[in-house]
Amino acid sequence: MSMTKFDLQKAQGNKIRGQHTSIGAPGRFAGAEVVDRRESRKRDQELGLLPFACKLPATLVEQLRSRSAGHAGGLNALVAELLAKSLAE
């Protein structure tokens, strides 16, 4: 049975999609250390870090992101610092 034009295009699209997923990390990450997810979780557990998700208003998130740009530890350290200060009161 021969393939239709649609089947040929679909097969070509799948081939291209497969090539894109096997490319690897972009160049901007080439200088950074590539850490496996499992290793990252182990390291976080050793440091006593736990993932914590919550929903925040968009305006508050933008304030946190803008303030974290100048913070040494980034967004995670800033949120931890602000929460610690707030809970200490």
Number of C-alpha atoms within 10 A of each C-alpha: 3 6 9 9 8 9 11 12 12 12 12 12 12 12 11 11 11 11 11 10 9 8 8 8 10 7 8 7 9 9 7 8 7 10 9 9 9 9 10 12 15 13 12 13 12 9 9 8 11 9 7 5 6 4 6 8 7 9 9 10 12 11 10 16 16 12 13 17 12 11 13 9 13 14 17 11 13 19 15 12 12 11 11 11 10 9 7 7 5
